Amino acid sequence: MKNGEIVEMKPISITEVKSILKERQQEKELNYEQDITFKFVEKFAKLNEKEVETLLKAFNEVEFLKNNIELKYQIINALPTSVDQLKLFVPKDATISDDECNKIVDLLKKFEGKN
């Protein structure tokens, strides 16, 4: 990336943001916005990169999430621990079964001690 040019836009986890900013911090001093963001992700990134990958793969087994990459990352970043919390992330016009909600929450509960 040169001169602030956007090379690619894709959803990523706050864990990945933390990793990117940590690398950048070693190369040069972070600017104000990067520094504020780094402090935020240091506080709120609860999973490591392997755990994020594990969840992404597991979410591919849930039909509702299979093709919704943005929602996968929103859920991973927030780590909701109840069906009610999870439903806050589901678009109002989407239909998700109770079984799928429970499956997602069960997957997330494996990481409950992290948040």
Sequence and secondary structure as in RCSB ss.txt:
>XXXX:A:sequence
MKNGEIVEMKPISITEVKSILKERQQEKELNYEQDITFKFVEKFAKLNEKEVETLLKAFNEVEFLKNNIELKYQI
INALPTSVDQLKLFVPKDATISDDECNKIVDLLKKFEGKN
>XXXX:A:secstr
  TT         HHHHHHHHHHHHHHS   HHHHHHHHHHHHH  S HHHHHHHHHHHTTSTTTTT HHHHHHH
HHH   SHHHHHTTS TT    HHHHHHHHHHHHTTGGG 
